[in-house]
Amino acid sequence: MQSSERDNTSKQSKRGIVIILVAFILLAVTASIVNPLHEATDELRHYRFVRKIAQEGSLPIQGEDGCSAQGHHPPLFYATAALFTFWVDTGQEVCAGPQDNPFWAYRYWEIGSDNKNQYLHTDAEQFPWAGAALAAHLTRFVNIAFGAATVFLTWLIARAVWPKRPLLALGGAAFIAFNPMFVYMSSAINNDVIAAFSGAAITLACVRLVTDPNGLSRRWGLILGLLYSLALMSKFNLAAIALLIAVTMTWVAWRKKQWRLWLEMVLIIGGVTLLLTGWWFARNQILYGEPTGVKRLTELWGVRDPRDSFGLAIYELPYVWTSLWGRFGYGQVPLPEPVYAGLRWLALVTAVGYLIPVVRRQTAALKEAAAPLLVLALNVAIFFGVIFNYLLISPAGPMGRFFFPAMPALAILMFYGLCQYFWWAFKGNAQKTDKWLALLANVGMAALTLVAILGYLRPAYAKPATFDAETAVPNPINAQFDSLVKLRGYQIQQDSVQPGDPISIDLYWEVTAKPPGNYLFFVHLIDDSTDTIIAQRDTHSGLGNFPSSQWQPGDRFVETIQVYLPETTYSPATAELSIGFYAPDAYRLGITAADGTFLGDALVLDTLEITPHDAEMPNEINQNFNNRLSLAGYDYNKRVFNSGDVLAVDLFWELLTEEAKEYEVQIRLSDETGREIARENGRFPNENSVIDVWQPGTIVKDQHLIYLDPTYPSGTYNIHVKLIDTITGDTQNILAEDGHVLDNRLSLSTIRLVQNDKVTE
């Protein structure tokens, strides 16, 4: 390439990274605005760390501040944020926080807006910001700056790898600048982004070291010592990046025969690190009895035994992948599965791309950048090892953000792997190919991030839809709940429902007076035959996003709520659907009809039919017990009993393996408080369930009888089933379709016991 052409592409690359940085900052600011305060992972705890420094001038001590403040983390990010926000008077104590939403993370794996918020938010968070909201948003902006710096360093790393192809750096920057999760985390308060910044800085230094024609030097020792100190003060999991530094130095020393300089650099790095970070480890030793503070952390947060958690760690890896790209909040605001699948395929395709030059025997470009590429690959491998090790020892492990220190390296590797598929274009004009591929990568990833923020993050925390006073609502009813709110109309989407299915209800509310506080909303589905609640929902109004304390007279909104029937619901049956409001741990709101008639404290909307899935199999449920037996269905001899009756529970087992085994089937009867009242232990198979050929797919009926003693009080009783291996004594776990454990016992439908007159006398 001629000098003028190289200068031109270099200028294009510089202009391009400016555009990328501006776009990144705009997206991150947008995410910060639409994401309510402290909804991001551990944001409240990170914010408290900042305020501890800003307001009290001291570092938090784990477990001693009366609230969790992430006190185990090194202080660099928090001190930096405190420097920019110390002047803000929040008017709050460090431990202050928003009101919890007790219904948070309902069906957390689903896309939607149903109680995705961990906290109840108020108008105090709205713009123009003041007090605590101002301090929090300014702290978020500090993190956005670290995110932008990480993107810039990623660009510099790629420039150092391919100095003659500067446009490649723009494509590499795309996979971190427009990674939806990286943008989201940059817009929140945490130390994961500064960890990415520190990891990028060390990666850049290592790439430049392996390409330095002079090799090792004392200057490099000072630089790496400073950067490693920066990393250790950012987040402790960056301690592992010492391996990247060590391998890089050793490779250069071996190649240049600079072993004396290698030893000098080791001493310089160690000395600088001890000088700048030693105080932190000494403090931990004094406070917690060991230099990292991890022991105290595990005492507070729990720990796993690595000998028992390898399989669980493997199972959690897909979650790590999805949360690396976009699973917001604590994971309860996901993106559609096709997005994750597409990114998995993209990563696989880019990895396979590195084989193309090998197959075509055109490896000159790979060889030219071999050492820097191996540095990037090693960084990726190191932090995969870090996160997998964390999965083995901690229940908080499956978080893709722990991989952020290696995200710049992964981003560059992914883009360059993608470039290999366009080898035919390289022969013509490599710079033109780089330019268009970089543009495609940036536009595609930026579009994904924009859709993630505006299409999934914002709706998750949005207030419910409104309607005009003149709107013709379905099923007009105008039922008044005390003087506070009127139900103008409603729509139930189903006339009948099957076990496991949802009931969808649209409710048209008009606020008529300012509530004195937060009232909770309930939906009950009550079985007509047993007069028991078979399904219910309790929530703040607006599915948590519009609690009644935020209502103003004249507000009109549409509440769309779903109630799921348990899969074990008894059918066929009929059930009444009713709704109401109640004060927490207190009274319900009274309801009056439009003509003033008092309707009680629960408004019956309709009666629904509960129909079975399969007419031949009673109460079909198909619950997999450890891949050995499946409980295909069940039945009772009746649902309402008199004292002294016998409850007959029929279980229909499906054989899943050819291995014939004997099990103990345990049926437990418990009251509404969960106290066990009676238990029946039986064998399967037994004399009444002889199996001639133990063959998968065979259905076997198994009956258990429980005598309902006259001393049992009237009321509702729960029935639970356990399956126990008679040889090992192990309770068989119930497995989901993907193999993870759901529980080790199964709850069936309730029954009602009524004492007859003879017993009462």
Legacy VTK file of the C-alpha trace (Angstrom):
# vtk DataFile Version 3.0
C-alpha trace
ASCII
DATASET POLYDATA
POINTS 761 float
0.000 0.000 0.000
1.312 3.446 -0.888
2.013 5.974 1.856
-0.760 8.346 0.734
-3.323 5.549 0.658
-2.239 4.377 4.099
-2.550 7.907 5.452
-6.022 8.187 3.962
-7.263 4.934 5.516
-5.678 5.943 8.817
-7.675 9.169 8.752
-10.827 7.209 7.907
-10.175 4.922 10.855
-9.734 7.899 13.185
-12.928 9.536 11.941
-14.693 6.208 12.254
-13.734 5.660 15.885
-14.974 9.164 16.745
-18.351 8.308 15.195
-18.429 4.972 17.043
-17.621 6.661 20.360
-20.329 9.293 19.881
-22.868 6.594 18.979
-21.810 4.500 21.976
-22.194 7.432 24.372
-25.627 8.314 22.949
-26.833 4.733 23.315
-25.430 4.438 26.833
-27.032 7.725 27.914
-30.325 6.528 26.427
-30.054 3.273 28.374
-29.276 5.226 31.557
-32.395 7.336 31.102
-34.829 4.497 30.320
-33.428 2.143 32.983
-34.852 3.081 36.421
-32.322 3.687 39.158
-30.805 0.625 40.822
-32.519 -1.926 38.580
-29.190 -3.041 37.121
-27.350 -5.894 38.820
-26.202 -4.845 42.313
-26.394 -1.175 41.321
-27.760 -0.058 44.690
-24.875 -1.781 46.491
-22.305 -0.214 44.170
-23.966 3.189 44.599
-23.755 2.859 48.384
-20.009 2.237 48.107
-19.658 5.517 46.208
-21.784 7.403 48.748
-19.844 5.874 51.635
-16.684 7.501 50.292
-18.408 10.731 49.217
-20.392 11.312 52.416
-18.258 9.728 55.117
-14.809 9.711 53.565
-14.211 6.042 54.373
-14.385 2.616 52.760
-17.162 0.171 53.653
-16.403 -2.870 55.793
-18.082 -6.097 54.773
-21.069 -6.906 56.959
-20.629 -3.948 59.331
-22.466 -1.035 57.724
-26.032 -2.191 58.298
-26.534 -2.638 54.554
-24.763 -4.327 51.668
-22.352 -1.979 49.912
-20.125 -4.318 47.853
-17.382 -3.687 50.407
-15.260 -6.580 49.121
-14.425 -4.779 45.880
-11.271 -2.700 45.351
-12.070 1.038 45.480
-10.796 2.579 42.235
-14.127 3.036 40.451
-15.931 4.103 43.611
-13.300 6.661 44.567
-13.356 8.071 41.030
-17.152 8.371 41.073
-17.054 9.932 44.560
-14.630 12.546 43.262
-17.202 13.650 40.696
-20.273 13.447 42.969
-19.120 14.361 46.493
-20.677 17.820 46.187
-24.223 16.450 45.653
-26.370 16.599 48.788
-28.577 13.522 48.548
-30.395 14.186 51.825
-30.138 10.450 52.567
-28.099 8.117 54.697
-25.716 5.763 52.905
-27.981 2.787 53.567
-31.102 4.491 52.207
-32.783 2.727 49.321
-36.041 2.554 47.364
-38.983 0.430 48.451
-38.716 -3.217 47.444
-41.194 -4.780 45.051
-42.143 -8.097 46.708
-43.416 -9.499 43.405
-40.199 -8.787 41.514
-39.005 -11.261 38.852
-42.363 -13.013 38.347
-41.725 -15.537 35.551
-38.363 -13.827 35.151
-37.396 -15.826 32.064
-40.164 -14.313 29.941
-40.003 -11.184 27.815
-42.478 -8.554 28.961
-43.219 -5.993 31.655
-44.686 -8.157 34.408
-42.907 -7.163 37.643
-39.493 -6.801 36.059
-38.730 -4.016 38.535
-36.982 -4.908 41.788
-38.002 -1.585 43.340
-41.024 0.712 43.335
-40.040 3.938 41.647
-41.313 7.457 42.307
-41.333 10.826 40.555
-38.215 11.757 42.547
-36.235 9.877 39.890
-37.591 11.978 37.043
-35.698 14.679 35.156
-34.559 17.315 36.129
-32.573 15.205 38.548
-31.829 16.336 42.057
-30.458 14.835 45.259
-29.961 11.071 45.183
-31.165 10.802 41.574
-28.589 13.379 40.456
-25.787 11.617 42.338
-26.766 8.256 40.819
-26.977 9.535 37.249
-23.663 11.392 37.535
-22.099 8.160 38.792
-23.594 6.363 35.797
-22.045 8.965 33.509
-18.628 8.303 35.062
-19.113 4.655 34.115
-20.122 5.639 30.578
-16.779 7.441 30.324
-14.957 4.245 31.325
-17.019 2.348 28.750
-16.090 4.805 26.009
-12.429 4.564 27.034
-12.669 0.763 26.755
-14.046 1.054 23.222
-11.194 3.403 22.318
-8.608 1.009 23.770
-10.142 -1.837 21.770
-9.632 0.225 18.640
-6.017 0.890 19.670
-5.409 -2.829 20.264
-6.617 -3.686 16.768
-4.512 -0.864 15.306
-1.483 -2.353 17.061
-2.261 -5.841 15.704
-2.745 -4.666 12.097
-0.891 -1.341 11.684
-1.167 -1.596 7.890
-4.938 -2.211 7.908
-6.355 0.499 10.199
-9.961 -0.040 9.097
-9.956 -3.482 10.704
-9.891 -1.697 14.054
-13.324 -0.192 13.388
-14.853 -3.636 12.907
-13.266 -4.975 16.070
-14.583 -2.015 18.052
-18.127 -2.746 16.847
-18.483 -5.965 18.845
-17.859 -4.197 22.132
-19.155 -0.670 21.435
-22.493 -2.087 20.342
-22.699 -5.162 22.512
-26.120 -4.528 24.148
-24.931 -5.790 27.530
-21.749 -3.729 27.513
-23.738 -0.603 26.631
-26.249 -1.426 29.379
-23.605 -2.071 32.032
-21.757 1.101 31.005
-24.977 3.008 31.633
-25.314 1.631 35.168
-23.244 1.752 38.359
-20.802 -1.145 38.682
-17.112 -1.996 38.576
-17.348 -4.411 35.656
-16.794 -1.697 33.062
-13.661 -0.348 34.738
-12.533 -3.986 34.845
-13.027 -4.118 31.063
-11.060 -0.868 30.765
-8.195 -2.256 32.852
-8.208 -5.552 30.945
-8.107 -3.648 27.639
-5.206 -1.487 28.835
-3.109 -4.513 29.810
-4.031 -6.335 26.599
-2.910 -3.307 24.583
0.388 -3.190 26.467
0.995 -6.908 25.881
0.226 -6.636 22.156
2.614 -3.719 21.814
5.266 -5.533 23.828
5.255 -8.593 21.542
5.544 -6.295 18.508
8.228 -4.045 20.039
11.446 -4.624 18.042
13.509 -3.783 21.128
11.788 -6.398 23.282
11.824 -6.115 27.077
12.903 -3.013 28.968
12.658 -1.408 32.392
10.194 1.033 30.865
7.889 -1.848 30.004
8.265 -3.099 33.554
7.087 0.251 34.901
4.159 0.410 32.455
2.979 -3.113 33.220
3.410 -2.557 36.951
1.229 0.541 36.791
-1.391 -1.170 34.641
-1.495 -4.297 36.808
-1.947 -2.096 39.875
-4.784 -0.344 38.037
-6.342 -3.744 37.339
-6.068 -4.987 40.920
-7.676 -1.789 42.184
-10.494 -2.163 39.653
-11.709 -5.692 40.397
-9.998 -8.605 42.051
-10.772 -11.159 39.332
-8.238 -9.245 37.213
-5.504 -10.795 39.333
-5.597 -13.624 36.777
-4.393 -11.309 34.021
-0.936 -11.651 35.587
-0.752 -14.867 33.554
-1.132 -12.886 30.320
1.641 -10.526 31.392
3.894 -13.408 32.438
3.423 -15.387 29.215
3.968 -12.292 27.075
7.161 -11.345 28.901
8.483 -14.896 28.850
7.814 -15.325 25.130
9.612 -12.052 24.318
12.514 -12.952 26.645
12.860 -16.370 24.996
12.693 -14.877 21.516
15.133 -12.033 22.246
17.291 -13.871 24.793
16.594 -11.139 27.372
16.401 -13.186 30.560
18.215 -10.616 32.683
15.714 -7.934 31.607
12.941 -10.440 32.264
14.059 -10.759 35.892
14.386 -6.993 36.240
10.883 -6.490 34.847
9.467 -9.053 37.269
11.038 -7.149 40.161
9.847 -3.785 38.845
6.280 -5.014 38.286
6.214 -6.635 41.713
7.629 -3.546 43.405
5.262 -1.101 41.710
2.282 -3.362 42.411
3.239 -3.747 46.068
3.750 -0.001 46.421
0.408 0.952 44.870
-1.870 -1.884 46.027
-0.200 -3.331 49.099
-2.211 -1.097 51.425
-5.454 -2.657 50.158
-4.332 -6.218 50.796
-2.892 -5.257 54.178
-6.253 -3.696 55.092
-8.058 -6.903 54.119
-5.610 -8.950 56.182
-6.261 -6.788 59.241
-10.052 -6.721 58.808
-10.787 -10.223 57.530
-7.749 -12.309 58.372
-6.675 -12.850 54.759
-5.525 -10.443 52.028
-8.316 -10.782 49.448
-11.444 -10.459 51.591
-12.977 -13.356 49.636
-13.348 -15.535 52.721
-15.572 -12.950 54.374
-17.467 -12.573 51.112
-18.281 -16.282 50.948
-19.437 -16.195 54.566
-21.964 -13.505 53.629
-22.976 -14.725 50.161
-22.486 -18.475 50.278
-20.121 -20.831 48.493
-20.201 -23.993 46.374
-18.049 -27.053 46.724
-16.161 -27.423 43.407
-16.191 -31.206 43.797
-19.987 -31.191 43.537
-20.636 -28.315 41.138
-18.863 -29.223 37.885
-22.059 -30.426 36.217
-23.929 -27.361 37.462
-21.195 -25.107 36.068
-21.543 -26.751 32.658
-25.307 -26.295 32.821
-24.916 -22.570 33.606
-22.597 -21.797 30.681
-25.457 -20.999 28.238
-26.744 -18.441 30.739
-23.256 -16.936 30.893
-23.335 -16.555 27.113
-26.746 -14.875 27.007
-25.847 -12.518 29.858
-22.643 -11.563 28.043
-24.689 -10.098 25.187
-27.946 -8.913 26.678
-29.840 -10.064 29.745
-30.704 -6.926 31.666
-31.416 -6.295 35.330
-30.647 -9.441 37.279
-31.396 -11.475 34.170
-35.169 -10.977 34.329
-35.218 -8.766 31.201
-34.026 -11.116 28.436
-33.834 -10.723 24.698
-35.542 -13.195 22.342
-33.861 -16.587 22.123
-33.179 -16.213 18.365
-30.873 -13.283 19.220
-28.771 -15.463 21.507
-28.814 -18.316 19.027
-27.752 -15.981 16.231
-24.843 -14.668 18.287
-23.801 -18.239 19.147
-23.735 -19.097 15.459
-21.867 -15.892 14.686
-19.196 -16.746 17.261
-18.899 -20.269 15.841
-18.665 -18.975 12.285
-15.957 -16.476 13.225
-13.973 -19.186 15.029
-14.172 -21.487 12.002
-13.058 -18.556 9.854
-9.524 -18.936 11.146
-9.335 -22.326 9.424
-9.960 -20.862 5.978
-6.425 -19.505 5.426
-5.036 -22.820 6.667
-7.172 -24.826 4.268
-6.295 -22.532 1.372
-2.639 -22.409 2.416
-2.761 -18.631 2.560
-1.572 -18.111 6.106
0.790 -15.202 5.494
-1.576 -12.664 7.071
-2.158 -14.895 10.083
1.555 -15.489 10.541
2.267 -11.775 10.313
-0.051 -11.109 13.262
0.430 -14.481 14.972
1.963 -13.218 18.218
-0.637 -10.464 18.862
-3.482 -12.826 17.940
-2.169 -15.412 20.388
-2.076 -12.720 23.089
-5.760 -11.999 22.417
-6.657 -15.697 22.359
-4.804 -16.290 25.625
-6.686 -13.421 27.253
-9.989 -14.967 26.175
-8.906 -18.368 27.521
-7.767 -16.901 30.850
-11.060 -15.183 31.568
-13.090 -18.138 30.418
-11.139 -20.039 33.066
-11.821 -17.285 35.605
-15.552 -17.339 35.039
-15.736 -21.144 34.993
-13.820 -21.311 38.257
-16.252 -18.801 39.722
-19.144 -21.000 38.588
-17.570 -23.839 40.558
-17.294 -21.913 43.822
-20.105 -19.338 43.829
-23.886 -19.373 43.286
-23.490 -15.842 41.841
-21.180 -17.071 39.085
-23.231 -17.277 35.850
-22.802 -13.649 34.788
-21.249 -12.774 31.447
-20.064 -9.420 32.826
-17.284 -11.284 34.658
-15.807 -11.886 31.196
-15.632 -8.162 30.367
-11.819 -7.878 30.866
-11.424 -10.153 27.830
-14.299 -8.668 25.829
-12.033 -6.342 23.786
-9.918 -9.334 22.767
-12.985 -11.406 21.884
-14.470 -8.539 19.866
-11.329 -8.189 17.742
-10.977 -11.928 17.234
-14.602 -12.264 16.169
-14.363 -9.556 13.540
-11.089 -10.798 12.101
-12.465 -14.337 11.930
-15.428 -12.961 9.994
-13.041 -11.241 7.587
-11.517 -14.575 6.569
-14.668 -15.467 4.635
-13.913 -12.610 2.248
-10.439 -13.800 1.211
-11.446 -13.451 -2.429
-11.985 -9.704 -1.945
-8.603 -9.247 -0.276
-6.895 -9.906 -3.603
-8.607 -6.899 -5.086
-8.703 -4.206 -2.404
-8.303 -5.285 1.204
-8.857 -1.780 2.540
-12.168 -1.461 0.714
-13.254 -4.839 2.042
-12.229 -3.857 5.572
-14.205 -0.636 5.251
-17.450 -2.254 4.143
-17.213 -5.140 6.596
-16.524 -2.709 9.435
-19.502 -0.606 8.381
-21.733 -3.682 8.210
-20.588 -4.888 11.649
-21.140 -1.496 13.259
-24.535 -0.864 11.704
-25.752 -4.384 12.500
-24.570 -4.374 16.111
-25.758 -0.795 16.691
-29.199 -1.743 15.376
-29.273 -4.731 17.742
-28.384 -2.522 20.706
-30.979 0.083 19.762
-33.678 -2.588 19.505
-32.562 -4.113 22.808
-32.774 -0.788 24.639
-35.927 0.638 23.099
-37.705 -2.597 22.235
-37.060 -4.641 25.382
-35.439 -2.609 28.177
-37.731 0.411 28.020
-41.040 -1.542 27.802
-39.993 -3.718 30.761
-40.232 -0.703 33.081
-42.905 1.324 31.281
-46.135 2.457 32.904
-49.302 0.768 31.614
-51.132 2.068 28.567
-53.704 4.805 29.055
-57.144 5.358 27.505
-59.409 8.358 26.957
-62.494 9.040 29.042
-64.670 8.617 25.935
-63.221 5.195 25.054
-65.852 2.487 24.613
-64.485 -0.124 27.006
-65.488 -3.816 26.826
-67.990 -5.134 29.391
-68.735 -1.759 31.044
-69.213 -2.248 34.782
-68.203 0.953 36.640
-67.531 -0.864 39.901
-66.122 1.504 42.549
-63.344 0.312 44.912
-63.859 2.504 47.976
-63.485 6.078 46.755
-60.119 5.459 45.146
-60.483 3.736 41.786
-63.240 2.640 39.435
-63.218 -0.409 37.167
-64.705 1.003 33.975
-64.676 -2.304 32.097
-62.831 -5.572 31.554
-62.079 -8.287 29.028
-61.222 -11.935 29.787
-59.499 -13.433 26.794
-60.545 -17.063 27.445
-63.821 -18.813 28.221
-62.024 -22.045 29.080
-58.490 -22.925 30.048
-56.359 -26.029 30.510
-53.889 -26.797 33.323
-50.608 -24.961 32.812
-52.160 -22.302 30.574
-52.549 -18.581 31.313
-55.723 -16.577 31.756
-55.318 -13.090 30.292
-57.390 -10.226 31.664
-57.595 -6.585 30.523
-58.851 -4.187 33.210
-59.763 -0.556 32.482
-59.154 1.556 35.594
-59.968 5.188 36.350
-58.479 6.784 39.465
-61.062 8.807 41.399
-59.054 9.866 44.481
-55.447 9.998 45.650
-54.650 6.777 47.590
-52.935 7.228 50.974
-50.308 4.617 50.082
-49.738 1.431 48.142
-52.585 -1.066 47.817
-51.961 -4.496 46.354
-54.080 -5.979 43.602
-55.189 -9.626 43.575
-56.738 -12.049 41.107
-58.197 -15.284 42.451
-59.446 -18.328 40.580
-61.610 -20.295 43.017
-62.618 -23.904 42.393
-66.406 -24.202 42.636
-66.373 -27.745 43.990
-63.863 -27.301 46.813
-64.129 -23.518 47.336
-60.336 -23.324 47.274
-58.036 -20.953 45.435
-56.425 -22.917 42.616
-54.568 -19.985 41.028
-53.859 -16.447 42.098
-51.801 -13.355 41.376
-50.844 -10.604 43.781
-49.072 -7.535 42.476
-48.738 -3.801 42.690
-50.834 -2.131 40.027
-49.311 -1.615 36.611
-47.577 -4.968 37.127
-45.255 -3.167 39.539
-44.612 -0.169 37.292
-47.484 2.018 38.491
-48.068 1.446 42.233
-51.119 3.118 43.706
-49.025 5.635 45.657
-48.228 7.173 42.240
-51.859 7.488 41.154
-53.435 10.881 40.598
-57.186 11.579 40.271
-58.137 11.377 36.613
-55.492 8.792 35.696
-56.844 6.094 33.414
-54.837 2.998 32.599
-55.237 -0.512 31.208
-53.994 -3.303 33.455
-53.211 -6.431 31.442
-52.480 -9.308 33.765
-52.016 -13.031 33.349
-52.785 -15.792 35.835
-51.263 -19.206 35.159
-53.023 -22.365 36.236
-50.649 -24.846 37.892
-49.893 -27.808 35.636
-51.308 -30.092 38.322
-54.709 -28.344 38.423
-57.555 -30.863 38.710
-59.846 -31.042 35.674
-62.561 -30.965 34.514
-63.789 -28.252 36.844
-65.372 -24.811 36.928
-63.914 -21.830 38.737
-64.846 -18.232 39.547
-62.483 -15.423 38.595
-62.493 -12.538 41.081
-60.377 -9.426 41.678
-59.806 -6.861 44.421
-57.408 -4.564 46.264
-56.023 -4.840 49.775
-53.719 -2.967 52.085
-50.635 -5.073 52.914
-51.333 -7.293 55.946
-54.608 -5.434 56.534
-58.025 -4.852 54.983
-59.518 -5.158 51.509
-61.182 -2.280 49.703
-64.957 -2.436 49.631
-66.663 -2.584 46.228
-69.944 -0.989 45.154
-71.828 -1.394 41.897
-72.759 1.523 39.648
-76.194 1.668 41.345
-74.643 1.802 44.821
-75.181 -1.874 45.713
-72.423 -3.196 47.966
-70.621 -6.103 46.291
-68.248 -7.158 49.086
-64.473 -7.023 48.953
-63.894 -9.277 45.887
-65.502 -8.642 42.512
-66.483 -11.776 40.581
-65.899 -11.199 36.885
-66.813 -14.553 35.343
-66.866 -18.339 35.661
-64.362 -20.318 33.594
-64.276 -23.922 32.498
-61.097 -25.899 33.246
-60.797 -28.627 30.657
-58.375 -31.588 30.606
-55.555 -31.981 28.081
-56.327 -35.617 27.409
-59.659 -37.312 27.984
-57.995 -40.743 28.330
-55.339 -39.741 30.878
-56.788 -38.075 33.981
-54.975 -34.846 34.916
-52.142 -35.321 32.486
-48.951 -33.717 33.890
-45.874 -35.613 32.586
-43.420 -34.862 35.401
-39.991 -36.422 34.816
-38.486 -38.028 37.932
-34.744 -38.284 37.253
-35.258 -39.745 33.754
-36.483 -42.989 35.323
-40.209 -42.578 35.813
-42.600 -39.911 34.613
-45.788 -39.161 36.499
-48.046 -39.036 33.465
-51.233 -38.204 35.381
-53.158 -38.595 38.605
-56.696 -38.809 39.967
-58.642 -38.727 43.258
-61.730 -40.686 44.168
-63.364 -37.308 44.964
-62.369 -33.754 45.930
-64.524 -33.019 49.004
-64.358 -35.471 51.918
-66.066 -36.044 55.219
-63.921 -36.886 58.214
-63.402 -40.632 58.405
-63.394 -41.013 54.617
-60.561 -42.613 52.683
-58.693 -40.568 50.101
-57.630 -42.662 47.113
-54.775 -41.170 45.073
-54.268 -42.858 41.716
-50.864 -42.242 40.146
-50.145 -43.132 36.539
-46.433 -43.806 36.072
-44.753 -44.003 32.688
-41.555 -46.062 32.496
-38.676 -44.096 30.954
-35.856 -46.681 31.028
-35.488 -50.424 30.608
-33.752 -50.696 33.974
-36.182 -52.329 36.403
-35.963 -50.783 39.867
-38.059 -50.612 43.011
-39.081 -47.267 44.446
-40.793 -45.961 47.511
-43.690 -43.653 46.680
-44.403 -41.196 49.466
-47.742 -39.354 49.631
-47.873 -36.510 52.137
-50.964 -34.688 53.352
-50.345 -31.221 54.822
-52.570 -28.423 56.053
-52.642 -24.827 54.832
-49.694 -23.899 57.069
-47.537 -26.608 55.480
-47.623 -28.856 58.573
-47.645 -32.551 57.678
-50.848 -34.246 58.825
-50.537 -37.719 57.350
-48.185 -39.783 55.228
-48.572 -42.960 53.183
-45.516 -44.875 52.026
-45.955 -47.463 49.325
-43.802 -49.491 46.970
-43.699 -49.217 43.217
-44.176 -51.627 41.664
-46.316 -53.550 44.161
-48.720 -56.475 44.101
-51.370 -54.300 42.430
-49.029 -52.901 39.775
-47.131 -55.911 38.463
-45.099 -55.084 35.374
-44.612 -58.041 33.061
-42.102 -56.268 30.809
-40.262 -53.204 32.042
-40.385 -51.289 28.772
-40.148 -47.516 28.147
-43.541 -46.021 27.359
-45.504 -48.454 29.522
-48.134 -46.746 31.731
-48.756 -48.333 35.142
-51.517 -47.372 37.561
-50.459 -47.096 41.202
-53.045 -46.467 43.964
-52.434 -45.093 47.468
-55.001 -44.838 50.261
-54.987 -42.310 53.095
-57.439 -42.510 55.980
-58.766 -39.064 56.908
-58.890 -39.366 60.669
-61.892 -37.706 62.391
-59.422 -35.653 64.454
-58.285 -33.760 61.356
-59.899 -30.297 61.368
-62.004 -29.050 58.493
-60.129 -27.145 55.838
-58.023 -27.359 52.722
-55.261 -29.947 52.472
-52.293 -30.149 50.117
-51.032 -33.408 48.617
-47.361 -33.949 47.741
-45.650 -36.862 45.959
-42.052 -37.998 46.437
-40.226 -40.830 44.673
-37.345 -42.476 46.546
-34.818 -45.040 45.321
-35.139 -47.938 47.797
-31.521 -49.037 47.310
-29.719 -45.703 47.641
-32.371 -43.869 49.663
-32.044 -40.900 47.271
-35.088 -38.793 46.547
-35.522 -38.555 42.781
-35.421 -35.009 41.435
-38.035 -33.667 39.040
-36.315 -32.493 35.861
-37.300 -29.799 33.388
-37.144 -30.405 29.639
-33.626 -28.944 29.481
-32.455 -31.195 32.315
-32.217 -28.763 35.221
-33.718 -29.685 38.584
-37.143 -28.252 39.385
-37.778 -29.823 42.790
-37.695 -33.154 44.595
-41.400 -33.314 45.326
-44.541 -32.619 43.340
-47.596 -30.762 44.624
-50.927 -32.050 43.337
-54.337 -30.394 43.592
-55.795 -29.629 46.994
-58.757 -31.391 48.595
-61.278 -30.115 51.137
-62.175 -31.914 54.352
-65.502 -31.227 56.068
-66.317 -32.687 59.474
-69.703 -34.397 59.404
-72.384 -33.858 62.048
-71.645 -37.132 63.838
-68.018 -36.268 64.331
-68.861 -32.708 65.362
-71.144 -33.991 68.100
LINES 1 762
761 0 1 2 3 4 5 6 7 8 9 10 11 12 13 14 15 16 17 18 19 20 21 22 23 24 25 26 27 28 29 30 31 32 33 34 35 36 37 38 39 40 41 42 43 44 45 46 47 48 49 50 51 52 53 54 55 56 57 58 59 60 61 62 63 64 65 66 67 68 69 70 71 72 73 74 75 76 77 78 79 80 81 82 83 84 85 86 87 88 89 90 91 92 93 94 95 96 97 98 99 100 101 102 103 104 105 106 107 108 109 110 111 112 113 114 115 116 117 118 119 120 121 122 123 124 125 126 127 128 129 130 131 132 133 134 135 136 137 138 139 140 141 142 143 144 145 146 147 148 149 150 151 152 153 154 155 156 157 158 159 160 161 162 163 164 165 166 167 168 169 170 171 172 173 174 175 176 177 178 179 180 181 182 183 184 185 186 187 188 189 190 191 192 193 194 195 196 197 198 199 200 201 202 203 204 205 206 207 208 209 210 211 212 213 214 215 216 217 218 219 220 221 222 223 224 225 226 227 228 229 230 231 232 233 234 235 236 237 238 239 240 241 242 243 244 245 246 247 248 249 250 251 252 253 254 255 256 257 258 259 260 261 262 263 264 265 266 267 268 269 270 271 272 273 274 275 276 277 278 279 280 281 282 283 284 285 286 287 288 289 290 291 292 293 294 295 296 297 298 299 300 301 302 303 304 305 306 307 308 309 310 311 312 313 314 315 316 317 318 319 320 321 322 323 324 325 326 327 328 329 330 331 332 333 334 335 336 337 338 339 340 341 342 343 344 345 346 347 348 349 350 351 352 353 354 355 356 357 358 359 360 361 362 363 364 365 366 367 368 369 370 371 372 373 374 375 376 377 378 379 380 381 382 383 384 385 386 387 388 389 390 391 392 393 394 395 396 397 398 399 400 401 402 403 404 405 406 407 408 409 410 411 412 413 414 415 416 417 418 419 420 421 422 423 424 425 426 427 428 429 430 431 432 433 434 435 436 437 438 439 440 441 442 443 444 445 446 447 448 449 450 451 452 453 454 455 456 457 458 459 460 461 462 463 464 465 466 467 468 469 470 471 472 473 474 475 476 477 478 479 480 481 482 483 484 485 486 487 488 489 490 491 492 493 494 495 496 497 498 499 500 501 502 503 504 505 506 507 508 509 510 511 512 513 514 515 516 517 518 519 520 521 522 523 524 525 526 527 528 529 530 531 532 533 534 535 536 537 538 539 540 541 542 543 544 545 546 547 548 549 550 551 552 553 554 555 556 557 558 559 560 561 562 563 564 565 566 567 568 569 570 571 572 573 574 575 576 577 578 579 580 581 582 583 584 585 586 587 588 589 590 591 592 593 594 595 596 597 598 599 600 601 602 603 604 605 606 607 608 609 610 611 612 613 614 615 616 617 618 619 620 621 622 623 624 625 626 627 628 629 630 631 632 633 634 635 636 637 638 639 640 641 642 643 644 645 646 647 648 649 650 651 652 653 654 655 656 657 658 659 660 661 662 663 664 665 666 667 668 669 670 671 672 673 674 675 676 677 678 679 680 681 682 683 684 685 686 687 688 689 690 691 692 693 694 695 696 697 698 699 700 701 702 703 704 705 706 707 708 709 710 711 712 713 714 715 716 717 718 719 720 721 722 723 724 725 726 727 728 729 730 731 732 733 734 735 736 737 738 739 740 741 742 743 744 745 746 747 748 749 750 751 752 753 754 755 756 757 758 759 760
